[in-house]
Amino acid sequence: MFRYFYSLRLLPYKHTSVGLFFALLIGLCSSSAAAEGLPTLSLSVLQYGTAHWELAHVQRRGLDRDQGFLLELRPVANLPASRLALTGASVDGAVADLLWVQSRYESDAHLVFVPFSTRIGELVVAPDSDIVGFGDLVGKRIGVAGGPDSKGWILMQRVAADQGIDLAASNQIQYGAPPLLSEALKRGRLDAVVTYWHFAARLQAEGAGRSVMPLASLLAELSLEQNLPVLGYVFRADWSAEHRDLLARFASAIRQAKAELAADPAAWDGVRALMRAPDDRVYQALRNGFIAGTPGPLDDRRIASLRQLLALTGADRERIMPPSLFYREGP
């Protein structure tokens, strides 16, 4: 049984039946932890994000119970809501990118970063577009998912600047939600979109977009590894210090979920409804893209590269996150 918390107001009309089903479980689920005598770990997740695919698998397979805790998911409609839930301590953790975690550190709010995915996003244009590189973007209408602090957009500007191109100054920039930007690209209202990888995968699988570049490839332009975990599950450092064992159990459950999803296509049967894939072509693109983003364990080399990435993207070099805030498995 899923222990999944939906707000009906956050779901599109066609999904309200799913939302109602899960909403009816709230009373039962909220008492489940107490009944079983297990600690609960609560996470804020985006309703359109990819993290809840593996988190739902954790719940369906009981991987959390196997590790001695109960995972509670609280979907939200957008990133600000998820971040507010974490900073307001209404949840134990959330999904966030490394640049935001760094900005919190610079504001003296320390978070522990547990790797989730190496997927950053993609630059997508219309199938018949003649855009093939940064130089072709000058003067074009560009949509950016996630706002001006989007990690992919920041990376693009950094690499373009090395080529003498100021993307922000020479273009019409429109920030917006990924679904709206995808629709704007389809209708010809935007020339390019910098969007999350799964929205890029949908556009390409539907024949409505062409990827110019995976944004992870920009890391090589900065002399960094391409497979860095720039997305992670983040927890307040004070909470993490008090719940070291619970955090370790969560990390173990996530590691097992990733392994099962990568090894067994049938494991996705319980996740497919959450993916909202209209056909097999989109479904396969999303499944393969998710698996491709599986990060390796953090070691000294990867942590050093992540800290170097923060320095290259504008972080205060005197206040870059210390290695202790990057979660490493093991003793």
Contacts in CASP RR format, 6 or more apart in sequence:
PFRMAT RR
TARGET T0000
AUTHOR 0000-0000-0000
METHOD contacts of the structure
MODEL  1
MFRYFYSLRLLPYKHTSVGLFFALLIGLCSSSAAAEGLPTLSLSVLQYGT
AHWELAHVQRRGLDRDQGFLLELRPVANLPASRLALTGASVDGAVADLLW
VQSRYESDAHLVFVPFSTRIGELVVAPDSDIVGFGDLVGKRIGVAGGPDS
KGWILMQRVAADQGIDLAASNQIQYGAPPLLSEALKRGRLDAVVTYWHFA
ARLQAEGAGRSVMPLASLLAELSLEQNLPVLGYVFRADWSAEHRDLLARF
ASAIRQAKAELAADPAAWDGVRALMRAPDDRVYQALRNGFIAGTPGPLDD
RRIASLRQLLALTGADRERIMPPSLFYREGP
1 25 0 8 1.000
1 59 0 8 1.000
2 22 0 8 1.000
2 25 0 8 1.000
2 56 0 8 1.000
2 59 0 8 1.000
2 60 0 8 1.000
3 25 0 8 1.000
3 29 0 8 1.000
3 32 0 8 1.000
3 59 0 8 1.000
3 70 0 8 1.000
3 71 0 8 1.000
3 72 0 8 1.000
3 73 0 8 1.000
4 22 0 8 1.000
4 25 0 8 1.000
4 29 0 8 1.000
4 52 0 8 1.000
4 56 0 8 1.000
4 59 0 8 1.000
4 73 0 8 1.000
4 75 0 8 1.000
5 22 0 8 1.000
5 23 0 8 1.000
5 26 0 8 1.000
5 29 0 8 1.000
5 72 0 8 1.000
5 73 0 8 1.000
5 74 0 8 1.000
5 75 0 8 1.000
6 18 0 8 1.000
6 19 0 8 1.000
6 22 0 8 1.000
6 23 0 8 1.000
6 47 0 8 1.000
6 75 0 8 1.000
7 23 0 8 1.000
7 75 0 8 1.000
7 76 0 8 1.000
8 16 0 8 1.000
8 19 0 8 1.000
8 20 0 8 1.000
8 23 0 8 1.000
10 47 0 8 1.000
10 75 0 8 1.000
10 76 0 8 1.000
10 77 0 8 1.000
11 18 0 8 1.000
11 19 0 8 1.000
11 47 0 8 1.000
15 276 0 8 1.000
18 273 0 8 1.000
29 72 0 8 1.000
30 72 0 8 1.000
32 70 0 8 1.000
33 39 0 8 1.000
33 40 0 8 1.000
33 70 0 8 1.000
33 72 0 8 1.000
36 65 0 8 1.000
36 70 0 8 1.000
38 65 0 8 1.000
38 68 0 8 1.000
38 69 0 8 1.000
38 70 0 8 1.000
39 68 0 8 1.000
39 69 0 8 1.000
39 70 0 8 1.000
39 243 0 8 1.000
39 246 0 8 1.000
40 69 0 8 1.000
40 70 0 8 1.000
40 71 0 8 1.000
40 72 0 8 1.000
41 64 0 8 1.000
41 69 0 8 1.000
41 70 0 8 1.000
41 71 0 8 1.000
41 72 0 8 1.000
41 92 0 8 1.000
41 93 0 8 1.000
41 243 0 8 1.000
41 246 0 8 1.000
41 250 0 8 1.000
42 72 0 8 1.000
42 73 0 8 1.000
42 74 0 8 1.000
42 91 0 8 1.000
42 92 0 8 1.000
42 93 0 8 1.000
43 55 0 8 1.000
43 71 0 8 1.000
43 72 0 8 1.000
43 73 0 8 1.000
43 74 0 8 1.000
43 91 0 8 1.000
43 92 0 8 1.000
43 93 0 8 1.000
43 94 0 8 1.000
43 95 0 8 1.000
43 233 0 8 1.000
44 74 0 8 1.000
44 75 0 8 1.000
44 76 0 8 1.000
44 81 0 8 1.000
44 82 0 8 1.000
44 85 0 8 1.000
44 86 0 8 1.000
44 90 0 8 1.000
44 91 0 8 1.000
44 93 0 8 1.000
44 94 0 8 1.000
44 95 0 8 1.000
45 51 0 8 1.000
45 52 0 8 1.000
45 55 0 8 1.000
45 73 0 8 1.000
45 74 0 8 1.000
45 75 0 8 1.000
45 76 0 8 1.000
45 82 0 8 1.000
45 94 0 8 1.000
45 95 0 8 1.000
46 52 0 8 1.000
46 75 0 8 1.000
46 76 0 8 1.000
46 77 0 8 1.000
46 78 0 8 1.000
46 79 0 8 1.000
46 82 0 8 1.000
46 95 0 8 1.000
47 75 0 8 1.000
47 76 0 8 1.000
47 77 0 8 1.000
48 178 0 8 1.000
48 179 0 8 1.000
49 95 0 8 1.000
49 196 0 8 1.000
49 198 0 8 1.000
50 117 0 8 1.000
50 119 0 8 1.000
50 198 0 8 1.000
50 286 0 8 1.000
50 290 0 8 1.000
51 95 0 8 1.000
51 116 0 8 1.000
51 117 0 8 1.000
51 231 0 8 1.000
51 233 0 8 1.000
52 73 0 8 1.000
52 75 0 8 1.000
52 274 0 8 1.000
53 261 0 8 1.000
53 271 0 8 1.000
53 274 0 8 1.000
53 275 0 8 1.000
53 290 0 8 1.000
54 254 0 8 1.000
54 257 0 8 1.000
54 258 0 8 1.000
54 261 0 8 1.000
54 271 0 8 1.000
54 290 0 8 1.000
55 71 0 8 1.000
55 73 0 8 1.000
55 257 0 8 1.000
56 73 0 8 1.000
56 270 0 8 1.000
56 271 0 8 1.000
56 274 0 8 1.000
57 63 0 8 1.000
57 257 0 8 1.000
57 260 0 8 1.000
57 261 0 8 1.000
57 267 0 8 1.000
57 270 0 8 1.000
57 271 0 8 1.000
58 64 0 8 1.000
58 71 0 8 1.000
58 253 0 8 1.000
58 254 0 8 1.000
58 257 0 8 1.000
59 71 0 8 1.000
59 73 0 8 1.000
60 270 0 8 1.000
61 257 0 8 1.000
61 260 0 8 1.000
63 253 0 8 1.000
63 256 0 8 1.000
63 257 0 8 1.000
64 70 0 8 1.000
64 71 0 8 1.000
64 249 0 8 1.000
64 250 0 8 1.000
64 253 0 8 1.000
66 253 0 8 1.000
67 249 0 8 1.000
67 250 0 8 1.000
67 252 0 8 1.000
67 253 0 8 1.000
68 249 0 8 1.000
69 246 0 8 1.000
69 249 0 8 1.000
69 250 0 8 1.000
69 253 0 8 1.000
71 250 0 8 1.000
71 253 0 8 1.000
74 85 0 8 1.000
74 91 0 8 1.000
76 82 0 8 1.000
76 85 0 8 1.000
78 177 0 8 1.000
79 96 0 8 1.000
79 146 0 8 1.000
82 94 0 8 1.000
82 95 0 8 1.000
82 96 0 8 1.000
83 94 0 8 1.000
83 96 0 8 1.000
83 100 0 8 1.000
85 91 0 8 1.000
85 94 0 8 1.000
86 93 0 8 1.000
86 94 0 8 1.000
86 96 0 8 1.000
86 111 0 8 1.000
86 234 0 8 1.000
86 236 0 8 1.000
87 104 0 8 1.000
87 109 0 8 1.000
89 236 0 8 1.000
89 239 0 8 1.000
92 235 0 8 1.000
92 239 0 8 1.000
92 243 0 8 1.000
93 233 0 8 1.000
93 234 0 8 1.000
93 235 0 8 1.000
93 236 0 8 1.000
93 239 0 8 1.000
94 233 0 8 1.000
94 234 0 8 1.000
95 116 0 8 1.000
95 231 0 8 1.000
95 232 0 8 1.000
95 233 0 8 1.000
95 234 0 8 1.000
96 111 0 8 1.000
96 231 0 8 1.000
96 232 0 8 1.000
96 234 0 8 1.000
97 151 0 8 1.000
97 230 0 8 1.000
97 231 0 8 1.000
97 232 0 8 1.000
98 113 0 8 1.000
98 151 0 8 1.000
98 229 0 8 1.000
98 230 0 8 1.000
98 231 0 8 1.000
98 232 0 8 1.000
98 306 0 8 1.000
98 309 0 8 1.000
98 310 0 8 1.000
99 149 0 8 1.000
99 151 0 8 1.000
99 154 0 8 1.000
99 230 0 8 1.000
99 310 0 8 1.000
99 313 0 8 1.000
99 315 0 8 1.000
100 149 0 8 1.000
101 111 0 8 1.000
101 113 0 8 1.000
101 234 0 8 1.000
101 321 0 8 1.000
101 325 0 8 1.000
102 310 0 8 1.000
102 315 0 8 1.000
102 320 0 8 1.000
102 321 0 8 1.000
103 149 0 8 1.000
104 110 0 8 1.000
104 111 0 8 1.000
105 111 0 8 1.000
105 319 0 8 1.000
105 320 0 8 1.000
105 321 0 8 1.000
105 325 0 8 1.000
106 315 0 8 1.000
106 316 0 8 1.000
106 319 0 8 1.000
109 236 0 8 1.000
110 236 0 8 1.000
110 237 0 8 1.000
110 238 0 8 1.000
110 325 0 8 1.000
111 234 0 8 1.000
111 235 0 8 1.000
111 236 0 8 1.000
111 237 0 8 1.000
111 325 0 8 1.000
112 234 0 8 1.000
112 235 0 8 1.000
112 236 0 8 1.000
112 237 0 8 1.000
112 240 0 8 1.000
112 247 0 8 1.000
112 325 0 8 1.000
112 326 0 8 1.000
112 327 0 8 1.000
113 232 0 8 1.000
113 233 0 8 1.000
113 234 0 8 1.000
113 321 0 8 1.000
113 325 0 8 1.000
113 326 0 8 1.000
113 327 0 8 1.000
114 232 0 8 1.000
114 233 0 8 1.000
114 234 0 8 1.000
114 235 0 8 1.000
114 247 0 8 1.000
114 250 0 8 1.000
114 251 0 8 1.000
114 254 0 8 1.000
114 327 0 8 1.000
115 229 0 8 1.000
115 231 0 8 1.000
115 232 0 8 1.000
115 295 0 8 1.000
115 296 0 8 1.000
115 297 0 8 1.000
115 298 0 8 1.000
115 327 0 8 1.000
116 229 0 8 1.000
116 231 0 8 1.000
116 232 0 8 1.000
116 233 0 8 1.000
116 254 0 8 1.000
116 295 0 8 1.000
117 229 0 8 1.000
117 230 0 8 1.000
117 231 0 8 1.000
117 232 0 8 1.000
117 290 0 8 1.000
117 293 0 8 1.000
117 294 0 8 1.000
117 295 0 8 1.000
118 216 0 8 1.000
118 226 0 8 1.000
118 227 0 8 1.000
118 228 0 8 1.000
118 229 0 8 1.000
118 230 0 8 1.000
118 231 0 8 1.000
118 293 0 8 1.000
118 294 0 8 1.000
118 295 0 8 1.000
119 196 0 8 1.000
119 197 0 8 1.000
119 216 0 8 1.000
119 231 0 8 1.000
119 289 0 8 1.000
119 290 0 8 1.000
119 292 0 8 1.000
119 293 0 8 1.000
120 151 0 8 1.000
120 152 0 8 1.000
120 155 0 8 1.000
120 197 0 8 1.000
120 214 0 8 1.000
120 215 0 8 1.000
120 216 0 8 1.000
120 218 0 8 1.000
120 230 0 8 1.000
120 231 0 8 1.000
121 152 0 8 1.000
121 194 0 8 1.000
121 195 0 8 1.000
121 196 0 8 1.000
121 197 0 8 1.000
121 200 0 8 1.000
121 214 0 8 1.000
121 215 0 8 1.000
121 216 0 8 1.000
122 194 0 8 1.000
122 195 0 8 1.000
122 197 0 8 1.000
122 200 0 8 1.000
122 211 0 8 1.000
122 212 0 8 1.000
122 213 0 8 1.000
122 214 0 8 1.000
122 215 0 8 1.000
123 156 0 8 1.000
123 192 0 8 1.000
123 193 0 8 1.000
123 194 0 8 1.000
123 211 0 8 1.000
123 212 0 8 1.000
123 213 0 8 1.000
123 215 0 8 1.000
124 185 0 8 1.000
124 192 0 8 1.000
124 193 0 8 1.000
124 195 0 8 1.000
124 200 0 8 1.000
124 203 0 8 1.000
124 204 0 8 1.000
124 209 0 8 1.000
124 210 0 8 1.000
124 211 0 8 1.000
124 212 0 8 1.000
125 131 0 8 1.000
125 185 0 8 1.000
125 191 0 8 1.000
125 192 0 8 1.000
125 193 0 8 1.000
125 209 0 8 1.000
125 210 0 8 1.000
125 212 0 8 1.000
126 185 0 8 1.000
126 188 0 8 1.000
126 191 0 8 1.000
126 208 0 8 1.000
126 209 0 8 1.000
126 210 0 8 1.000
127 207 0 8 1.000
127 208 0 8 1.000
127 209 0 8 1.000
127 210 0 8 1.000
129 191 0 8 1.000
129 192 0 8 1.000
129 210 0 8 1.000
130 136 0 8 1.000
131 137 0 8 1.000
131 140 0 8 1.000
131 191 0 8 1.000
131 192 0 8 1.000
131 212 0 8 1.000
132 212 0 8 1.000
133 212 0 8 1.000
133 213 0 8 1.000
134 156 0 8 1.000
134 159 0 8 1.000
134 160 0 8 1.000
134 163 0 8 1.000
134 165 0 8 1.000
134 167 0 8 1.000
135 160 0 8 1.000
135 163 0 8 1.000
135 165 0 8 1.000
137 160 0 8 1.000
137 165 0 8 1.000
137 167 0 8 1.000
137 171 0 8 1.000
137 191 0 8 1.000
137 192 0 8 1.000
138 165 0 8 1.000
138 170 0 8 1.000
138 171 0 8 1.000
139 170 0 8 1.000
139 171 0 8 1.000
139 172 0 8 1.000
140 171 0 8 1.000
140 172 0 8 1.000
140 191 0 8 1.000
140 192 0 8 1.000
141 171 0 8 1.000
141 172 0 8 1.000
141 174 0 8 1.000
141 189 0 8 1.000
141 190 0 8 1.000
141 191 0 8 1.000
141 192 0 8 1.000
142 167 0 8 1.000
142 171 0 8 1.000
142 172 0 8 1.000
142 173 0 8 1.000
142 174 0 8 1.000
142 190 0 8 1.000
142 191 0 8 1.000
142 192 0 8 1.000
142 193 0 8 1.000
142 194 0 8 1.000
143 173 0 8 1.000
143 174 0 8 1.000
143 175 0 8 1.000
143 176 0 8 1.000
143 181 0 8 1.000
143 184 0 8 1.000
143 190 0 8 1.000
143 192 0 8 1.000
143 193 0 8 1.000
143 194 0 8 1.000
143 195 0 8 1.000
144 150 0 8 1.000
144 153 0 8 1.000
144 173 0 8 1.000
144 174 0 8 1.000
144 175 0 8 1.000
144 176 0 8 1.000
144 181 0 8 1.000
144 193 0 8 1.000
144 194 0 8 1.000
145 175 0 8 1.000
145 176 0 8 1.000
145 177 0 8 1.000
145 178 0 8 1.000
145 181 0 8 1.000
145 193 0 8 1.000
145 194 0 8 1.000
145 195 0 8 1.000
145 196 0 8 1.000
145 199 0 8 1.000
146 153 0 8 1.000
146 175 0 8 1.000
146 176 0 8 1.000
146 178 0 8 1.000
147 153 0 8 1.000
147 175 0 8 1.000
147 176 0 8 1.000
148 175 0 8 1.000
150 194 0 8 1.000
151 215 0 8 1.000
151 230 0 8 1.000
151 313 0 8 1.000
152 194 0 8 1.000
152 215 0 8 1.000
152 218 0 8 1.000
153 194 0 8 1.000
154 313 0 8 1.000
155 215 0 8 1.000
155 218 0 8 1.000
155 219 0 8 1.000
155 222 0 8 1.000
155 313 0 8 1.000
156 167 0 8 1.000
156 194 0 8 1.000
156 215 0 8 1.000
156 218 0 8 1.000
157 166 0 8 1.000
157 167 0 8 1.000
157 168 0 8 1.000
158 218 0 8 1.000
158 222 0 8 1.000
158 312 0 8 1.000
158 313 0 8 1.000
159 218 0 8 1.000
159 221 0 8 1.000
159 222 0 8 1.000
160 166 0 8 1.000
160 167 0 8 1.000
162 221 0 8 1.000
174 181 0 8 1.000
174 184 0 8 1.000
174 190 0 8 1.000
178 195 0 8 1.000
178 196 0 8 1.000
178 199 0 8 1.000
179 199 0 8 1.000
181 190 0 8 1.000
181 193 0 8 1.000
181 195 0 8 1.000
181 199 0 8 1.000
182 193 0 8 1.000
182 195 0 8 1.000
182 199 0 8 1.000
182 202 0 8 1.000
182 203 0 8 1.000
182 208 0 8 1.000
184 190 0 8 1.000
184 193 0 8 1.000
185 192 0 8 1.000
185 193 0 8 1.000
185 203 0 8 1.000
185 208 0 8 1.000
185 209 0 8 1.000
186 203 0 8 1.000
186 208 0 8 1.000
192 212 0 8 1.000
194 215 0 8 1.000
195 203 0 8 1.000
197 214 0 8 1.000
197 289 0 8 1.000
198 286 0 8 1.000
198 289 0 8 1.000
198 290 0 8 1.000
200 211 0 8 1.000
201 282 0 8 1.000
201 285 0 8 1.000
201 286 0 8 1.000
201 289 0 8 1.000
202 282 0 8 1.000
202 285 0 8 1.000
202 286 0 8 1.000
203 209 0 8 1.000
204 210 0 8 1.000
204 211 0 8 1.000
204 285 0 8 1.000
205 281 0 8 1.000
205 282 0 8 1.000
205 284 0 8 1.000
205 285 0 8 1.000
206 281 0 8 1.000
206 282 0 8 1.000
216 226 0 8 1.000
216 227 0 8 1.000
216 228 0 8 1.000
217 226 0 8 1.000
219 225 0 8 1.000
219 226 0 8 1.000
219 228 0 8 1.000
219 309 0 8 1.000
220 226 0 8 1.000
222 309 0 8 1.000
222 312 0 8 1.000
224 305 0 8 1.000
224 308 0 8 1.000
224 309 0 8 1.000
224 312 0 8 1.000
225 302 0 8 1.000
225 305 0 8 1.000
227 293 0 8 1.000
227 295 0 8 1.000
227 296 0 8 1.000
228 295 0 8 1.000
228 302 0 8 1.000
228 305 0 8 1.000
228 306 0 8 1.000
228 309 0 8 1.000
229 295 0 8 1.000
229 296 0 8 1.000
229 298 0 8 1.000
229 302 0 8 1.000
229 306 0 8 1.000
230 306 0 8 1.000
230 309 0 8 1.000
233 250 0 8 1.000
233 254 0 8 1.000
235 247 0 8 1.000
237 325 0 8 1.000
240 247 0 8 1.000
240 327 0 8 1.000
247 327 0 8 1.000
248 329 0 8 1.000
248 330 0 8 1.000
251 327 0 8 1.000
251 329 0 8 1.000
252 329 0 8 1.000
255 329 0 8 1.000
258 294 0 8 1.000
260 267 0 8 1.000
261 267 0 8 1.000
261 268 0 8 1.000
261 271 0 8 1.000
261 290 0 8 1.000
261 291 0 8 1.000
262 291 0 8 1.000
262 294 0 8 1.000
265 287 0 8 1.000
268 287 0 8 1.000
272 283 0 8 1.000
275 283 0 8 1.000
275 286 0 8 1.000
275 287 0 8 1.000
277 283 0 8 1.000
277 286 0 8 1.000
296 302 0 8 1.000
297 328 0 8 1.000
297 329 0 8 1.000
298 326 0 8 1.000
298 327 0 8 1.000
298 328 0 8 1.000
299 328 0 8 1.000
300 323 0 8 1.000
303 323 0 8 1.000
303 326 0 8 1.000
303 328 0 8 1.000
306 326 0 8 1.000
307 320 0 8 1.000
307 321 0 8 1.000
307 323 0 8 1.000
310 320 0 8 1.000
310 321 0 8 1.000
311 317 0 8 1.000
311 320 0 8 1.000
END
